[in-house]
Amino acid sequence: MMAKTEFGVRAGRPAWTRRRRYIAGPPARRGFRATLLRASALGIAPVLVVGAVTGVVLQVRSSGQDVRETVASDTPFTLSGHGNGHGRGMGQWGAYGYAKDQGWAAERILGHYYGGTTLGTLADAQISVRLQARDDQPLDVYSDAGAVVAGKPVGPGEAVHLTPTADGGANVVVTRGCAGDVLWQDATDHPWVDPIDLAPDRPANEHLKLCAGDTPYRGALGVALDGAAVRTVNVVDMDDYLLGVVPAEAKAGWADTGGAEALRAQAVAARSYAAAENREEYAKTCDTQSCQVYGGSSKEDPRTTDAVRSTKGMILTKDNKPVAAEFSSSTGGYTAGGEFPAVEDQGDTVSPNHDWVVTLTAGDIASAFNVGELESFEVVTRNNFGVDGGRVTGVKVVGTSGTAEATGAEARAKLKLKSDWFTLGDGLAVPAPPAVPGEPDPSILASAGEDEDTVGTTEGSPIAEKYKELGGVNSTLGAPIGPEMMLPSEAGKFRMFTNGTIIWTKKLGAQVIDASVLREWLPTGGS
């Protein structure tokens, strides 16, 4: 388990009247570990600027009193993130990038994202799909070419209305048009409306259409009871089903810009996922993002149809069983791991959501976690895959009415973020507390370096000279993320930057070190 790094602020009394603890996570590429800077030696100025890489938090404790400090609800927090979606398995934009820019075939794309699987073959099969938008509604359906219900023909222009019964059958009413006169009615133990030909790949005029919205579907449509709730189900040939899934889940236009192999990979992943599904007794899968998005035959596209037809029967298997080959829009540069090994995703650089930034307020965060007024927002653990320590796997949020803990995925949902891979963004400044009448302005103390715990950066200091010698903000160290501060026992000073730390002592002079060396210095004062 990784050490924790805290993000956010606890703000309150002026700097010269409070004790404080400052926690900063050192820069990381593959991971990170929090560094605790002792309050007795390392303070921070009242104006806190949060670094782009790991972020910092200022926690406030009052002197001699148990006062709970909060963050003003309109305080802005800029979160920087990577990717869009859960990140497990194939990244769709990454697959496109690999196909377009590196010429990868579908088989190579699949092998990259789905480690530990092999390609197999699925025999001809049907799949049953719950149409969730139709929950708790009777089935009203027609076809331009006619249909069959209860063993009887239904003519073109006639509509069938099915209501499920407790014995597993249905009551049938056939009308002239969707809302016309009743032509006949009956009961049946076969609660399905079948097209005039149940074979796969039939022409559009034979597809069944819902009276509400005229949405067409290949295969048969039926009703079932889930307890007392009514469900509508589409039973359809597997590849006919995929003709409606692939264009709903991926961009057919990728085929026109060098990404046809990404669509073929999508078809195989979608077929594998569907074959592994077994959701309900009455339906193996559903038609929403909870399963795979499926819009019937109205969204079919010749380019995605080619992808499905050219991969007919191809699935991913493990132990000779179909694999639930999850995928998401954009991994952000590294898959999340889990069922499939985490891998770097260089293809994802083409994604419009490879990197993103969003600004929330303290009030937004507090409201999302229902903790009253915000005191702190803490990232506890990450998965250690990719930059910034990787995806968030645990957070802790403290407020005036309680403490909430959540997984990264839960935090993503509550905060409405694109993914669970996020850090505090660059340039977030927490305003200084207002000056107390008769006392010095805290911003003056900060700039003058006169706070008892904080040493302001002085032009010409050994650390400043070393930073200048290395190239300043254009060096590999990047921008500063805090002021110069004292080592314990005043043995020297250090300053943290985006990609490293400069430390100075009389014995060593100014040196660039990494976070592990800094952690060794802090408990001992560099002795």
C-alpha positions in Angstrom: 0.0 0.0 0.0 1.4 3.4 -0.9 1.9 6.1 1.6 -0.6 8.9 1.6 -0.5 12.4 0.2 -3.0 15.0 1.2 -4.6 17.5 -1.2 -6.6 20.6 -0.3 -6.4 23.1 2.5 -7.5 23.8 6.0 -7.4 27.6 6.4 -8.1 29.8 9.3 -6.2 32.0 11.8 -3.3 34.3 10.7 0.1 32.6 10.4 1.7 34.2 13.4 -1.0 32.9 15.8 -1.3 29.3 14.8 0.6 26.0 14.8 0.5 24.2 11.5 1.5 21.0 9.7 2.6 21.0 6.1 2.5 17.8 4.1 3.8 17.6 0.5 4.1 14.8 -1.9 7.4 14.7 -3.8 7.3 14.7 -7.6 6.8 11.3 -9.2 6.6 9.6 -12.5 5.7 6.0 -11.6 4.6 6.7 -8.0 4.9 8.9 -5.0 5.3 8.9 -1.3 4.2 11.6 1.1 6.8 13.6 3.0 6.0 15.0 6.4 7.7 18.3 7.2 7.8 18.7 10.9 5.9 21.8 12.2 8.7 22.7 14.6 11.1 23.3 11.8 9.1 23.8 8.6 6.2 26.3 8.4 4.6 27.7 5.3 3.6 31.2 4.4 -0.1 32.2 4.6 -0.4 32.2 0.8 -0.3 28.6 -0.2 0.3 27.7 -3.9 -0.4 24.0 -4.7 2.0 22.2 -7.0 1.0 20.6 -10.2 2.5 17.2 -9.6 1.4 15.9 -6.2 -0.3 18.9 -4.5 0.0 20.0 -0.9 -2.3 20.6 2.0 -2.2 23.1 4.8 -3.8 21.8 8.0 -4.4 24.2 10.8 -4.6 23.6 14.6 -5.2 26.5 16.9 -3.0 27.1 19.9 -4.5 26.0 23.1 -8.0 25.6 21.7 -9.9 22.9 19.8 -11.1 25.1 17.0 -12.1 23.4 13.7 -10.9 25.4 10.8 -12.8 25.3 7.5 -12.2 26.3 3.9 -14.4 29.0 2.4 -17.0 27.4 0.2 -16.0 29.5 -2.9 -12.3 28.6 -2.6 -11.3 27.2 -6.0 -9.6 23.8 -6.5 -8.2 23.1 -9.9 -7.9 19.4 -10.6 -5.7 18.1 -13.5 -6.5 14.6 -14.8 -5.9 12.1 -17.5 -8.3 9.9 -19.5 -12.0 9.4 -19.7 -13.7 6.3 -18.2 -12.7 3.5 -15.9 -9.4 2.7 -17.8 -9.7 -1.1 -17.6 -8.9 -3.1 -20.7 -8.7 -1.4 -24.1 -8.6 2.3 -24.5 -10.7 3.1 -27.6 -8.7 6.3 -28.4 -5.5 4.4 -27.8 -6.5 1.7 -30.1 -7.2 4.3 -32.8 -3.8 5.9 -32.1 -2.0 2.6 -32.5 -3.9 1.8 -35.7 -3.5 5.2 -37.3 0.0 6.2 -36.2 1.8 2.9 -35.7 0.0 0.7 -38.2 -1.1 -1.9 -35.6 -3.5 -4.6 -36.7 -6.5 -5.5 -34.5 -4.8 -8.6 -33.2 -1.8 -6.7 -31.9 -4.1 -4.0 -30.4 -6.0 -6.7 -28.5 -2.9 -8.5 -27.4 -1.5 -5.2 -26.0 -4.6 -4.3 -23.9 -5.8 -7.8 -22.9 -2.7 -9.6 -21.6 -3.2 -13.2 -20.6 -5.9 -13.9 -23.2 -5.9 -15.7 -26.5 -8.0 -15.4 -29.6 -10.8 -18.0 -29.9 -13.9 -18.7 -31.9 -17.5 -18.3 -30.9 -20.0 -20.5 -32.7 -23.2 -18.9 -34.2 -25.2 -17.7 -31.2 -28.0 -15.4 -30.2 -28.1 -13.0 -27.3 -31.0 -11.6 -25.3 -30.8 -7.8 -24.5 -32.8 -6.0 -21.9 -34.0 -2.6 -23.4 -33.8 -0.6 -20.2 -35.6 2.5 -21.5 -38.7 0.3 -21.9 -38.8 -0.9 -18.3 -42.3 -1.1 -16.8 -44.0 -0.5 -20.1 -46.0 -2.8 -22.3 -44.5 -3.7 -25.7 -46.1 -1.9 -28.7 -44.4 -2.9 -32.0 -45.0 -3.2 -35.7 -43.1 -4.0 -38.9 -43.4 -2.6 -42.5 -43.2 -6.2 -43.7 -45.5 -7.7 -41.2 -44.7 -9.9 -38.2 -45.8 -13.1 -36.3 -47.3 -13.3 -32.8 -49.0 -16.2 -31.0 -48.4 -18.3 -34.1 -50.6 -15.9 -36.2 -49.5 -13.5 -38.9 -49.7 -9.7 -38.4 -50.0 -7.6 -41.5 -48.0 -4.6 -42.6 -49.4 -1.5 -40.9 -50.8 -3.6 -38.0 -49.4 -3.2 -34.4 -48.9 -5.8 -31.7 -49.4 -4.9 -28.0 -48.0 -7.4 -25.5 -48.5 -7.5 -21.7 -46.6 -10.2 -19.7 -48.5 -12.6 -17.5 -47.4 -14.3 -14.3 -47.3 -17.8 -16.0 -44.5 -16.6 -18.4 -46.9 -15.9 -21.2 -48.5 -12.7 -22.5 -51.8 -11.1 -23.4 -51.9 -10.1 -27.1 -53.8 -7.2 -28.6 -53.5 -6.4 -32.4 -54.6 -3.1 -33.7 -54.8 -1.2 -36.9 -51.7 1.0 -36.6 -50.2 1.8 -33.3 -53.4 3.5 -31.9 -56.2 2.2 -34.2 -59.1 -0.1 -33.7 -58.6 -3.6 -32.2 -58.4 -6.3 -34.8 -58.0 -9.3 -32.6 -56.7 -10.3 -29.1 -55.6 -13.5 -27.5 -53.4 -15.1 -24.8 -50.1 -16.9 -25.6 -47.5 -18.9 -23.8 -44.9 -17.5 -26.3 -44.5 -13.8 -25.3 -42.6 -12.8 -28.4 -43.2 -10.8 -31.6 -41.2 -12.4 -34.3 -40.2 -10.9 -37.7 -41.5 -12.7 -40.8 -38.0 -14.3 -41.1 -35.9 -15.1 -38.1 -32.7 -15.5 -40.0 -29.8 -13.1 -39.4 -28.9 -10.2 -41.6 -32.4 -9.5 -42.9 -33.3 -6.2 -44.8 -34.4 -3.1 -42.9 -38.1 -3.4 -43.9 -38.4 -6.6 -41.9 -37.0 -5.1 -38.7 -39.5 -4.7 -35.8 -40.1 -1.1 -34.8 -41.3 0.3 -31.5 -44.4 2.4 -31.8 -42.8 4.9 -29.4 -40.0 6.5 -31.5 -40.1 4.1 -34.4 -36.8 2.6 -33.2 -36.0 -0.5 -35.3 -34.5 -3.8 -34.0 -33.3 -6.9 -35.7 -34.5 -10.2 -34.3 -37.5 -10.7 -32.0 -39.0 -8.5 -29.3 -40.7 -9.9 -26.2 -41.8 -9.2 -22.7 -40.9 -10.7 -19.3 -41.6 -10.1 -15.6 -38.8 -9.3 -13.2 -40.8 -9.8 -10.0 -43.7 -7.4 -10.6 -41.7 -5.2 -13.0 -42.2 -5.4 -16.8 -39.2 -5.9 -19.0 -38.7 -5.6 -22.8 -36.2 -8.0 -24.3 -34.6 -8.2 -27.8 -33.4 -11.7 -28.9 -31.1 -11.3 -31.8 -28.2 -13.0 -33.6 -24.9 -12.1 -32.0 -23.4 -10.3 -35.0 -26.7 -8.6 -35.8 -26.5 -7.2 -32.2 -22.9 -6.1 -32.7 -23.9 -4.1 -35.8 -25.8 -1.9 -33.4 -23.1 -1.9 -30.6 -19.9 -1.0 -32.4 -21.1 2.3 -34.0 -22.6 3.3 -30.6 -19.4 2.5 -28.7 -16.8 3.7 -31.2 -16.5 6.3 -34.0 -17.2 4.8 -37.4 -15.3 7.8 -39.0 -12.1 6.4 -37.7 -12.1 4.0 -40.6 -11.7 7.0 -42.9 -8.5 8.3 -41.1 -6.5 5.1 -40.8 -8.3 3.6 -37.8 -10.2 0.7 -39.4 -8.2 -1.8 -37.3 -9.3 -0.1 -34.2 -12.9 -0.7 -35.2 -12.1 -4.4 -35.8 -10.5 -4.6 -32.4 -13.6 -3.0 -31.0 -15.8 -5.6 -32.7 -13.8 -8.5 -31.1 -13.8 -6.9 -27.7 -17.6 -6.2 -27.9 -18.3 -9.8 -29.0 -16.2 -11.2 -26.2 -17.8 -9.0 -23.6 -21.3 -10.0 -24.8 -20.5 -13.7 -24.9 -19.3 -13.5 -21.3 -22.4 -11.7 -20.0 -25.1 -13.4 -18.0 -27.0 -10.7 -16.2 -30.6 -11.9 -15.7 -32.6 -15.0 -16.2 -34.6 -13.3 -18.9 -31.7 -11.4 -20.5 -28.0 -11.9 -20.8 -27.1 -8.3 -21.2 -28.6 -4.8 -21.4 -28.4 -1.8 -23.8 -26.8 0.9 -21.7 -23.3 1.8 -20.5 -23.9 -0.6 -17.6 -23.3 -3.3 -20.3 -22.7 -2.1 -23.8 -24.5 0.7 -25.5 -26.9 -0.7 -28.1 -29.3 1.3 -30.2 -30.9 -1.3 -32.4 -30.4 -1.1 -36.2 -31.0 2.6 -36.6 -27.3 3.5 -35.9 -25.7 0.9 -38.1 -22.9 2.2 -40.3 -21.2 0.4 -43.3 -17.8 1.0 -41.8 -18.5 -0.6 -38.5 -20.5 -3.4 -40.2 -17.3 -4.2 -42.1 -15.5 -4.5 -38.8 -18.1 -6.9 -37.4 -18.3 -9.0 -40.6 -14.5 -9.3 -41.0 -14.1 -10.6 -37.4 -17.0 -13.0 -37.5 -16.8 -15.4 -34.5 -13.6 -13.9 -33.1 -13.5 -13.6 -29.3 -10.9 -13.3 -26.6 -10.7 -16.3 -24.3 -9.1 -17.3 -21.0 -9.2 -20.9 -19.8 -11.3 -21.6 -23.0 -14.0 -19.3 -21.8 -15.1 -15.9 -23.3 -13.5 -12.9 -21.5 -15.5 -9.9 -20.4 -13.2 -7.6 -22.4 -14.0 -4.2 -20.8 -13.0 -1.0 -22.6 -13.3 2.7 -22.0 -12.9 5.8 -24.1 -9.5 7.0 -23.0 -6.9 5.6 -20.6 -5.0 8.8 -20.2 -1.7 7.0 -21.0 -1.9 3.9 -18.8 -4.5 1.3 -18.3 -5.9 0.7 -14.8 -5.0 -2.9 -14.4 -7.4 -5.4 -12.7 -8.5 -8.3 -14.7 -5.9 -7.4 -17.4 -2.3 -6.3 -16.6 -1.8 -2.5 -16.5 0.1 -1.3 -19.6 1.4 2.0 -20.9 -0.9 3.3 -23.6 1.1 5.5 -26.0 -1.7 5.4 -28.5 -3.8 7.5 -26.2 -1.9 10.7 -27.0 -4.5 11.3 -29.8 -7.3 11.4 -27.3 -9.0 14.8 -26.7 -9.2 13.7 -23.0 -5.6 12.5 -22.7 -5.2 15.4 -20.3 -7.9 17.6 -18.8 -8.4 20.3 -16.2 -11.5 21.1 -14.2 -12.1 23.6 -11.4 -14.3 22.8 -8.4 -14.9 24.8 -5.3 -14.6 23.7 -1.7 -18.4 23.8 -1.5 -18.6 21.4 -4.5 -16.4 18.9 -2.7 -18.1 19.2 0.6 -21.6 18.9 -0.9 -20.5 15.8 -3.0 -19.4 14.0 0.1 -22.0 15.4 2.4 -19.5 16.5 5.1 -20.8 20.0 5.9 -18.1 22.7 5.5 -14.8 21.4 4.1 -11.8 21.0 6.3 -9.6 18.8 4.2 -9.6 16.7 1.0 -7.0 13.9 1.1 -5.9 11.4 -1.5 -4.9 8.4 0.6 -3.7 5.9 -2.0 -3.0 5.5 -5.7 -2.3 2.5 -8.0 1.2 3.6 -8.9 0.7 3.1 -12.7 1.7 6.2 -14.7 2.5 9.8 -14.0 1.5 11.6 -10.8 1.4 8.3 -8.9 -1.4 6.9 -11.1 -5.1 6.6 -10.5 -6.6 7.5 -7.2 -7.7 4.4 -5.2 -8.7 6.0 -2.0 -9.7 9.5 -0.7 -10.7 10.9 2.7 -12.8 14.1 3.0 -13.2 15.8 6.4 -15.8 18.4 7.1 -17.7 20.0 10.0 -20.4 17.3 10.0 -18.2 14.2 9.5 -15.6 12.3 7.6 -16.2 10.4 4.3 -13.9 7.8 2.8 -14.3 6.6 -0.8 -12.6 4.8 -3.6 -11.2 6.7 -6.5 -14.0 5.5 -8.7 -16.6 6.7 -6.1 -14.8 10.1 -5.9 -14.9 10.3 -9.7 -18.6 9.7 -9.7 -19.4 12.1 -6.8 -17.2 14.9 -8.2 -18.4 14.2 -11.8 -14.8 13.8 -13.1 -13.8 12.2 -16.4 -11.7 9.6 -14.6 -10.2 8.6 -11.3 -6.7 9.7 -12.4 -6.4 13.2 -11.0 -4.2 15.6 -9.0 -4.5 19.1 -7.8 -3.7 21.3 -10.8 -1.0 23.9 -11.3 -1.4 27.4 -9.9 -4.1 26.9 -7.3 -3.7 29.7 -4.7 -5.4 29.7 -1.4 -6.1 33.3 -0.3 -4.3 34.5 2.8 -6.6 35.1 5.9 -7.5 38.7 6.4 -5.1 40.8 8.5 -6.1 41.2 12.2 -6.3 44.9 13.1 -3.2 46.1 14.9 -1.1 43.2 13.7 1.2 42.9 10.6 -0.3 42.0 7.2 0.5 38.3 6.8 1.5 38.8 3.1 4.3 41.1 4.3 5.6 38.3 6.6 5.5 35.8 3.8 7.4 38.0 1.4 10.0 39.1 4.0 10.6 35.6 5.3 10.0 36.8 8.9 7.6 34.0 9.9 9.3 31.9 12.6 9.0 28.7 10.6 9.3 29.9 7.0 12.4 31.2 5.2 11.4 33.1 2.1 13.4 32.7 -1.1 16.2 35.3 -1.2 17.8 36.2 -4.5 21.4 35.2 -4.4 20.9 32.4 -1.8 22.8 29.2 -2.5 19.6 27.4 -3.5 18.5 30.2 -5.8 22.0 30.3 -7.4 22.0 26.6 -8.0 18.5 26.8 -9.5 19.7 29.6 -11.8 22.8 27.6 -12.8 20.6 24.6 -13.8 18.4 26.8 -16.0 15.6 27.9 -13.7 12.1 27.1 -14.8 13.4 25.7 -18.1 15.5 23.2 -16.2 14.5 19.6 -15.6 13.5 20.6 -12.1 10.6 22.7 -13.4 8.8 25.4 -11.4 9.0 25.9 -7.6 6.2 24.5 -5.6 7.0 26.1 -2.3 9.4 28.5 -0.5 12.9 27.8 0.8 12.5 26.1 4.2 14.7 25.1 7.1 15.9 21.6 7.8 15.4 20.4 11.4 17.7 21.9 13.9 18.4 24.6 11.3 21.0 22.3 9.7 20.4 23.8 6.3 17.6 24.7 3.9 15.7 23.0 1.0 13.2 24.0 -1.7 10.9 21.7 -3.6 10.3 22.0 -7.4 8.0 20.2 -9.7 10.5 17.5 -10.6 13.0 17.5 -7.7 14.4 19.2 -4.7 17.5 21.4 -4.0 19.0 21.1 -0.5 21.8 23.2 1.0 24.0 22.7 4.0 27.3 24.2 5.0 29.0 20.8 4.6 27.5 19.9 1.2 26.7 23.2 -0.4 23.7 23.2 -2.8 22.8 19.8 -4.3 19.9 18.4 -6.3 18.4 15.4 -4.5 15.4 13.1 -4.9 12.6 12.6 -2.4 14.1 9.5 -0.8 17.2 11.4 0.2 15.0 14.3 1.6 13.1 11.8 3.7 16.4 10.6 5.3 17.4 14.2 6.1 14.2 15.3 7.8 14.2 13.1 10.9 17.9 13.8 11.5 18.5 17.3 10.4 21.2 16.1 8.0 23.6 15.1 10.6 
